[in-house]
Amino acid sequence: MNELKIFKNEKFGEIRIFEKDGKPYFNLKDVCVILGLEQVSRVKSRLKEDGVILSKVIDNLGREQQANFIDEPNLYKCIFQSRKEEAEEFTDWVTSEVLPMIRKTGMYMTENVYEAIMEEPEKIGEILIRYGKAKKENEVLKLQNKVQEQQIQELQPKASYYDLVLQCKGLLSISVIAKDYGKSGQWLNEKLHELGIQYKQGYIWLLYQKYADKGYTQTKTQPINRSTGPDVKAHTYWTQKGRLFIYDLLKHQGIFPKIEQNTVVA
C-alpha cells in the first residue's frame, strides 16, 4: 500500500494512511480532528521527529499540498494527549481492524476492497484469497493488539503525570505538590519524614544528607521585619526533579496523584 488510502468509520470519520518501508503513517491533521486535539502544531512539537514525515496530498480544491504524517508510536502519543472518551474506541478500531488489514493485505476490507476489485476485476480471485487468509489470522492479531493496547493503558498514567510535570519549570512548595494527591502540605511533610527522606530543624524541613545533593530541593531566604529588627526566614522549595522523586517514592507506597487515581488498577 504505497499510495494514499482513506479509511472510513461511521463514528470517527475519515483518516488518510499510507505505507512507507512497510510502516503505516497516519495523517496528523486527521488524527487531531478525531481526538479533539485543536492545535496541530503544538501536538507535532511533542512527537518524535524521526516519526514525522511529509507526503503529498490533494486538498479540497484539487491542489497538491504537503501534509504531515506520523508513525504508529507517535499515533499512540497523540492518543495519550486526548481527553475524549472516544480515544479508547479509536485505538481499538485502529489496532483491531485497520492495522491488521494493512499488514496482511495492504488494504482495508470495506470500500477499499470494493475499489480494488473495480479497478482490477481480473484479480478478484487473488484479492479474495488474500482477504480470506487475512481474516483467519485476524483473531490472532486482535489478541496481540489487545495486549499492546493494555500495555499502552498501563503506560498512560505515568505518561500523563510526567507530561504534567514536564510542563512546569519553576520551584514548588510542598503544599502545591501535596495538592497533586489531594493532601495537605503537612501530611506530605510527615510522610516524607516517615519514609526517611527529611527531618525538621526548628521550623524548616531539611533533607537527610543521602538526598541533600540530588538536586531535589532549593532553600531560599525571605527578608522579614520583626519587632526586634530586620531578619530573614528560610523556605524549602522542591524542583521538578524532586517532584518526580516524590512521585516514584509514593507510587511504591501505593499512593498515586489524583490524575491517576481513576486509572490505577489495584
TABEL-V823546 format. One record per helix or strand of 3 or more residues. SS is the DSSP state (h for helix, s for strand). FROM is the first residue (numbers start at 1). LEN is the number of residues. Records with the same first field share a line. If there is no record, write none. Layout:
SS = FROM-LEN, FROM-LEN
This chain:
s = 5-5, 13-8, 23-5, 52-7, 64-7, 198-4, 204-4, 217-10, 229-10
h = 28-8, 40-6, 49-3, 72-10, 87-19, 111-9, 121-46, 174-7, 185-10, 209-4, 240-12, 258-4
